[in-house]
Amino acid sequence: MPELYEVLSKEDIDKKVAAVARRISSDFKGSELVMIGVLKGSFVFLSDLARQLTIPVKIDFVGVSSYGDDVASSGRIQLNREIGIDIKEKNILVVEDIVDTGITMNYLIDYLKSFNPLTISICTMIDKQQRRESEIRIDYACHEIKEGFIVGYGLDYAENYRHLPELYHLKL
Ligand code: PRP
């Protein structure tokens, strides 16, 4: 039976999301921001983050997948949903649940650059650096972890646990 160990409570998450939202609202005050959530994992975080911002934003999603039902990235990125709004010369905030190896984010940055946005910033709920394969400049990270497979708050294992309000370390 897989075991779950709480990493962040709902209250911890709320505080961290609010702190990052304050920074983003301040950094982009007076300019237009387009949030791009990376499906599926970011759907909970983006929804909380967007509602804490005090600046107007537009929201879109891209769909990518690399893990399948596994705990390790396959390294092969599948683009399941293309961006649907015009981001040319716009400030982009890519919103992820987790940056792990960085393979997905690297792919996404290249993909988004092809639409000629003005700037691309990166915001993630969890920054996990241990397995990072390429350098990624993360502008906003709510929480850093060293190791472990994390589920809950949008993150899954074989499509399970996304609905949990807290973040957990999953031990198989
Ligand atoms: C997860 C997560 C990121 C990516 C990060 O997505 O949401 O997009 O993995 O891993 P990386 O830094 O090693 O590339 P996943 O492929 O599990 O799809 P999902 O969001 O639908 O769960």
py3Dmol code that shows the C-alpha trace and the ligand (Angstrom):
import py3Dmol

protein = """\
ATOM      1  CA  MET A   1       0.000   0.000   0.000  1.00  0.00           C
ATOM      2  CA  PRO A   2       1.431   3.449  -0.900  1.00  0.00           C
ATOM      3  CA  GLU A   3       1.919   5.689   2.147  1.00  0.00           C
ATOM      4  CA  LEU A   4       1.397   9.453   2.271  1.00  0.00           C
ATOM      5  CA  TYR A   5       3.410  11.781   4.533  1.00  0.00           C
ATOM      6  CA  GLU A   6       2.274  15.391   4.734  1.00  0.00           C
ATOM      7  CA  VAL A   7       4.834  17.901   3.424  1.00  0.00           C
ATOM      8  CA  LEU A   8       2.721  21.075   3.513  1.00  0.00           C
ATOM      9  CA  SER A   9      -0.643  21.624   5.183  1.00  0.00           C
ATOM     10  CA  LYS A  10      -3.404  23.617   3.531  1.00  0.00           C
ATOM     11  CA  GLU A  11      -2.516  26.538   5.798  1.00  0.00           C
ATOM     12  CA  ASP A  12       1.191  26.348   4.833  1.00  0.00           C
ATOM     13  CA  ILE A  13       0.226  26.290   1.152  1.00  0.00           C
ATOM     14  CA  ASP A  14      -2.117  29.273   1.523  1.00  0.00           C
ATOM     15  CA  LYS A  15       0.629  31.363   3.146  1.00  0.00           C
ATOM     16  CA  LYS A  16       3.206  30.482   0.500  1.00  0.00           C
ATOM     17  CA  VAL A  17       0.823  31.125  -2.390  1.00  0.00           C
ATOM     18  CA  ALA A  18      -0.193  34.487  -0.896  1.00  0.00           C
ATOM     19  CA  ALA A  19       3.472  35.515  -0.504  1.00  0.00           C
ATOM     20  CA  VAL A  20       4.307  34.655  -4.110  1.00  0.00           C
ATOM     21  CA  ALA A  21       1.117  36.375  -5.322  1.00  0.00           C
ATOM     22  CA  ARG A  22       2.174  39.569  -3.539  1.00  0.00           C
ATOM     23  CA  ARG A  23       5.569  39.487  -5.274  1.00  0.00           C
ATOM     24  CA  ILE A  24       4.048  38.871  -8.701  1.00  0.00           C
ATOM     25  CA  SER A  25       1.430  41.603  -8.203  1.00  0.00           C
ATOM     26  CA  SER A  26       4.174  44.042  -7.257  1.00  0.00           C
ATOM     27  CA  ASP A  27       6.595  43.022 -10.044  1.00  0.00           C
ATOM     28  CA  PHE A  28       3.963  43.296 -12.785  1.00  0.00           C
ATOM     29  CA  LYS A  29       2.065  46.298 -11.453  1.00  0.00           C
ATOM     30  CA  GLY A  30       0.997  48.485 -14.358  1.00  0.00           C
ATOM     31  CA  SER A  31       1.772  45.912 -17.053  1.00  0.00           C
ATOM     32  CA  GLU A  32      -0.239  43.207 -18.728  1.00  0.00           C
ATOM     33  CA  LEU A  33       0.365  39.628 -17.593  1.00  0.00           C
ATOM     34  CA  VAL A  34      -0.686  36.366 -19.232  1.00  0.00           C
ATOM     35  CA  MET A  35      -0.638  33.332 -16.947  1.00  0.00           C
ATOM     36  CA  ILE A  36      -0.062  30.056 -18.744  1.00  0.00           C
ATOM     37  CA  GLY A  37      -0.859  27.013 -16.664  1.00  0.00           C
ATOM     38  CA  VAL A  38       0.751  23.705 -17.558  1.00  0.00           C
ATOM     39  CA  LEU A  39      -1.880  20.975 -17.499  1.00  0.00           C
ATOM     40  CA  LYS A  40      -2.717  18.994 -15.802  1.00  0.00           C
ATOM     41  CA  GLY A  41      -0.797  19.404 -12.572  1.00  0.00           C
ATOM     42  CA  SER A  42      -0.971  23.208 -12.248  1.00  0.00           C
ATOM     43  CA  PHE A  43      -4.748  23.526 -12.252  1.00  0.00           C
ATOM     44  CA  VAL A  44      -5.144  23.832  -8.463  1.00  0.00           C
ATOM     45  CA  PHE A  45      -2.136  26.108  -7.901  1.00  0.00           C
ATOM     46  CA  LEU A  46      -3.023  28.415 -10.800  1.00  0.00           C
ATOM     47  CA  SER A  47      -6.577  28.731  -9.578  1.00  0.00           C
ATOM     48  CA  ASP A  48      -5.446  29.740  -6.062  1.00  0.00           C
ATOM     49  CA  LEU A  49      -2.636  31.980  -7.304  1.00  0.00           C
ATOM     50  CA  ALA A  50      -4.768  33.860  -9.840  1.00  0.00           C
ATOM     51  CA  ARG A  51      -7.354  34.696  -7.187  1.00  0.00           C
ATOM     52  CA  GLN A  52      -4.667  36.161  -4.904  1.00  0.00           C
ATOM     53  CA  LEU A  53      -3.274  38.529  -7.539  1.00  0.00           C
ATOM     54  CA  THR A  54      -4.197  42.190  -7.348  1.00  0.00           C
ATOM     55  CA  ILE A  55      -3.381  42.900 -11.010  1.00  0.00           C
ATOM     56  CA  PRO A  56      -5.524  42.054 -14.046  1.00  0.00           C
ATOM     57  CA  VAL A  57      -4.380  38.912 -15.870  1.00  0.00           C
ATOM     58  CA  LYS A  58      -5.343  36.761 -18.791  1.00  0.00           C
ATOM     59  CA  ILE A  59      -5.220  32.991 -18.374  1.00  0.00           C
ATOM     60  CA  ASP A  60      -4.534  30.173 -20.782  1.00  0.00           C
ATOM     61  CA  PHE A  61      -3.273  26.604 -20.552  1.00  0.00           C
ATOM     62  CA  VAL A  62      -0.932  24.340 -22.417  1.00  0.00           C
ATOM     63  CA  GLY A  63      -1.093  20.582 -22.043  1.00  0.00           C
ATOM     64  CA  VAL A  64       2.096  18.565 -21.740  1.00  0.00           C
ATOM     65  CA  SER A  65       2.904  15.214 -20.293  1.00  0.00           C
ATOM     66  CA  SER A  66       6.113  13.298 -19.746  1.00  0.00           C
ATOM     67  CA  TYR A  67       5.583  11.011 -16.752  1.00  0.00           C
ATOM     68  CA  GLY A  68       2.748   8.768 -17.909  1.00  0.00           C
ATOM     69  CA  ASP A  69       1.902   6.561 -14.935  1.00  0.00           C
ATOM     70  CA  ASP A  70       5.500   6.432 -13.747  1.00  0.00           C
ATOM     71  CA  VAL A  71       7.405   8.200 -10.935  1.00  0.00           C
ATOM     72  CA  ALA A  72      10.270   9.121 -13.294  1.00  0.00           C
ATOM     73  CA  SER A  73      10.036  11.367 -16.330  1.00  0.00           C
ATOM     74  CA  SER A  74      10.179   9.541 -19.639  1.00  0.00           C
ATOM     75  CA  GLY A  75      12.076  12.530 -21.036  1.00  0.00           C
ATOM     76  CA  ARG A  76       9.736  12.550 -24.015  1.00  0.00           C
ATOM     77  CA  ILE A  77       7.374  15.505 -23.964  1.00  0.00           C
ATOM     78  CA  GLN A  78       3.941  15.233 -25.512  1.00  0.00           C
ATOM     79  CA  LEU A  79       2.166  18.495 -26.315  1.00  0.00           C
ATOM     80  CA  ASN A  80      -1.517  17.692 -25.786  1.00  0.00           C
ATOM     81  CA  ARG A  81      -2.912  21.215 -25.924  1.00  0.00           C
ATOM     82  CA  GLU A  82      -1.503  24.191 -27.794  1.00  0.00           C
ATOM     83  CA  ILE A  83      -1.659  27.738 -26.500  1.00  0.00           C
ATOM     84  CA  GLY A  84      -4.954  29.367 -27.503  1.00  0.00           C
ATOM     85  CA  ILE A  85      -4.436  33.117 -27.096  1.00  0.00           C
ATOM     86  CA  ASP A  86      -2.108  35.660 -28.659  1.00  0.00           C
ATOM     87  CA  ILE A  87       1.001  36.143 -26.486  1.00  0.00           C
ATOM     88  CA  LYS A  88       3.078  38.178 -28.931  1.00  0.00           C
ATOM     89  CA  GLU A  89       4.859  40.995 -27.042  1.00  0.00           C
ATOM     90  CA  LYS A  90       3.118  40.034 -23.804  1.00  0.00           C
ATOM     91  CA  ASN A  91       4.591  39.301 -20.367  1.00  0.00           C
ATOM     92  CA  ILE A  92       4.138  35.586 -19.775  1.00  0.00           C
ATOM     93  CA  LEU A  93       4.043  33.793 -16.437  1.00  0.00           C
ATOM     94  CA  VAL A  94       4.357  30.036 -16.851  1.00  0.00           C
ATOM     95  CA  VAL A  95       2.682  28.345 -13.883  1.00  0.00           C
ATOM     96  CA  GLU A  96       3.778  24.831 -12.930  1.00  0.00           C
ATOM     97  CA  ASP A  97       3.015  22.538 -10.031  1.00  0.00           C
ATOM     98  CA  ILE A  98       6.592  21.205 -10.012  1.00  0.00           C
ATOM     99  CA  VAL A  99       9.878  21.730 -11.833  1.00  0.00           C
ATOM    100  CA  ASP A 100      11.914  18.560 -11.399  1.00  0.00           C
ATOM    101  CA  THR A 101      14.388  17.547 -14.133  1.00  0.00           C
ATOM    102  CA  GLY A 102      13.470  20.755 -15.969  1.00  0.00           C
ATOM    103  CA  ILE A 103      12.910  18.877 -19.226  1.00  0.00           C
ATOM    104  CA  THR A 104       9.277  19.988 -19.456  1.00  0.00           C
ATOM    105  CA  MET A 105      10.078  23.625 -18.673  1.00  0.00           C
ATOM    106  CA  ASN A 106      12.948  23.730 -21.169  1.00  0.00           C
ATOM    107  CA  TYR A 107      10.640  22.392 -23.850  1.00  0.00           C
ATOM    108  CA  LEU A 108       7.929  24.889 -22.929  1.00  0.00           C
ATOM    109  CA  ILE A 109      10.242  27.881 -22.940  1.00  0.00           C
ATOM    110  CA  ASP A 110      11.367  27.024 -26.469  1.00  0.00           C
ATOM    111  CA  TYR A 111       7.758  26.480 -27.525  1.00  0.00           C
ATOM    112  CA  LEU A 112       6.558  29.790 -26.029  1.00  0.00           C
ATOM    113  CA  LYS A 113       9.515  31.754 -27.419  1.00  0.00           C
ATOM    114  CA  SER A 114       8.350  30.820 -30.899  1.00  0.00           C
ATOM    115  CA  PHE A 115       5.316  33.110 -30.337  1.00  0.00           C
ATOM    116  CA  ASN A 116       7.605  36.121 -29.603  1.00  0.00           C
ATOM    117  CA  PRO A 117       6.382  37.131 -26.136  1.00  0.00           C
ATOM    118  CA  LEU A 118       7.977  40.180 -24.477  1.00  0.00           C
ATOM    119  CA  THR A 119       9.142  38.310 -21.356  1.00  0.00           C
ATOM    120  CA  ILE A 120       8.796  34.797 -19.950  1.00  0.00           C
ATOM    121  CA  SER A 121       8.817  34.296 -16.164  1.00  0.00           C
ATOM    122  CA  ILE A 122       8.447  31.016 -14.342  1.00  0.00           C
ATOM    123  CA  CYS A 123       6.384  30.320 -11.249  1.00  0.00           C
ATOM    124  CA  THR A 124       6.197  26.921  -9.598  1.00  0.00           C
ATOM    125  CA  MET A 125       4.586  25.535  -6.486  1.00  0.00           C
ATOM    126  CA  ILE A 126       7.503  23.161  -5.959  1.00  0.00           C
ATOM    127  CA  ASP A 127      11.100  23.556  -7.029  1.00  0.00           C
ATOM    128  CA  LYS A 128      12.859  20.195  -6.813  1.00  0.00           C
ATOM    129  CA  GLN A 129      16.477  20.650  -7.806  1.00  0.00           C
ATOM    130  CA  GLN A 130      18.060  17.288  -7.086  1.00  0.00           C
ATOM    131  CA  ARG A 131      17.391  15.799 -10.529  1.00  0.00           C
ATOM    132  CA  ARG A 132      17.658  19.035 -12.537  1.00  0.00           C
ATOM    133  CA  GLU A 133      19.212  18.255 -15.908  1.00  0.00           C
ATOM    134  CA  SER A 134      19.498  21.756 -17.268  1.00  0.00           C
ATOM    135  CA  GLU A 135      19.689  25.150 -15.664  1.00  0.00           C
ATOM    136  CA  ILE A 136      16.288  26.814 -15.331  1.00  0.00           C
ATOM    137  CA  ARG A 137      15.837  30.312 -13.935  1.00  0.00           C
ATOM    138  CA  ILE A 138      12.835  30.019 -11.644  1.00  0.00           C
ATOM    139  CA  ASP A 139      11.473  33.455 -10.786  1.00  0.00           C
ATOM    140  CA  TYR A 140       8.881  32.436  -8.196  1.00  0.00           C
ATOM    141  CA  ALA A 141       8.940  29.218  -6.179  1.00  0.00           C
ATOM    142  CA  CYS A 142       6.570  28.598  -3.277  1.00  0.00           C
ATOM    143  CA  HIS A 143       8.472  25.674  -1.809  1.00  0.00           C
ATOM    144  CA  GLU A 144      11.773  23.886  -2.389  1.00  0.00           C
ATOM    145  CA  ILE A 145      12.300  20.192  -1.769  1.00  0.00           C
ATOM    146  CA  LYS A 146      15.385  18.026  -2.120  1.00  0.00           C
ATOM    147  CA  GLU A 147      13.912  14.646  -2.865  1.00  0.00           C
ATOM    148  CA  GLY A 148      10.836  12.464  -2.828  1.00  0.00           C
ATOM    149  CA  PHE A 149       7.807  11.995  -5.042  1.00  0.00           C
ATOM    150  CA  ILE A 150       5.186  14.618  -4.216  1.00  0.00           C
ATOM    151  CA  VAL A 151       1.426  14.282  -4.697  1.00  0.00           C
ATOM    152  CA  GLY A 152      -1.676  16.302  -3.840  1.00  0.00           C
ATOM    153  CA  TYR A 153      -2.626  19.906  -4.650  1.00  0.00           C
ATOM    154  CA  GLY A 154      -2.829  18.993  -8.351  1.00  0.00           C
ATOM    155  CA  LEU A 155       0.114  16.575  -8.455  1.00  0.00           C
ATOM    156  CA  ASP A 156      -0.608  12.954  -9.219  1.00  0.00           C
ATOM    157  CA  TYR A 157       0.709   9.457  -9.198  1.00  0.00           C
ATOM    158  CA  ALA A 158      -0.987   7.508 -12.019  1.00  0.00           C
ATOM    159  CA  GLU A 159      -3.761  10.175 -11.980  1.00  0.00           C
ATOM    160  CA  ASN A 160      -4.491   9.643  -8.269  1.00  0.00           C
ATOM    161  CA  TYR A 161      -4.246  12.174  -5.394  1.00  0.00           C
ATOM    162  CA  ARG A 162      -4.613  15.385  -7.467  1.00  0.00           C
ATOM    163  CA  HIS A 163      -7.677  16.392  -5.435  1.00  0.00           C
ATOM    164  CA  LEU A 164      -5.958  16.399  -2.023  1.00  0.00           C
ATOM    165  CA  PRO A 165      -5.786  19.933  -0.534  1.00  0.00           C
ATOM    166  CA  GLU A 166      -2.376  19.286   1.070  1.00  0.00           C
ATOM    167  CA  LEU A 167       0.995  18.237  -0.384  1.00  0.00           C
ATOM    168  CA  TYR A 168       2.314  14.800   0.484  1.00  0.00           C
ATOM    169  CA  HIS A 169       5.434  12.729   0.035  1.00  0.00           C
ATOM    170  CA  LEU A 170       4.373   9.409  -1.534  1.00  0.00           C
ATOM    171  CA  LYS A 171       6.233   6.273  -0.532  1.00  0.00           C
ATOM    172  CA  LEU A 172       5.507   3.253  -2.694  1.00  0.00           C
TER     173      LEU A 172
END
"""
ligand_1 = """\
22
PRP
C 4.691 16.955 -14.231
C 4.600 18.407 -13.800
C 5.504 19.108 -14.765
C 6.563 18.079 -15.071
C 7.819 18.390 -14.315
O 3.825 16.741 -15.292
O 3.290 18.878 -13.864
O 4.832 19.503 -15.943
O 6.035 16.812 -14.655
O 8.781 17.406 -14.499
P 10.188 17.657 -15.198
O 10.753 18.935 -14.633
O 10.993 16.447 -14.774
O 9.983 17.717 -16.666
P 3.380 15.285 -15.792
O 4.173 14.894 -16.988
O 3.390 14.331 -14.630
O 1.884 15.567 -16.273
P 0.657 16.122 -15.428
O 0.926 17.592 -15.147
O -0.503 15.911 -16.313
O 0.577 15.336 -14.127
"""
view = py3Dmol.view(width=600, height=400)
view.addModel(protein, "pdb")
view.setStyle({"model": 0}, {"cartoon": {"style": "trace"}})
view.addModel(ligand_1, "xyz")
view.setStyle({"model": 1}, {"stick": {}})
view.zoomTo()
view.show()
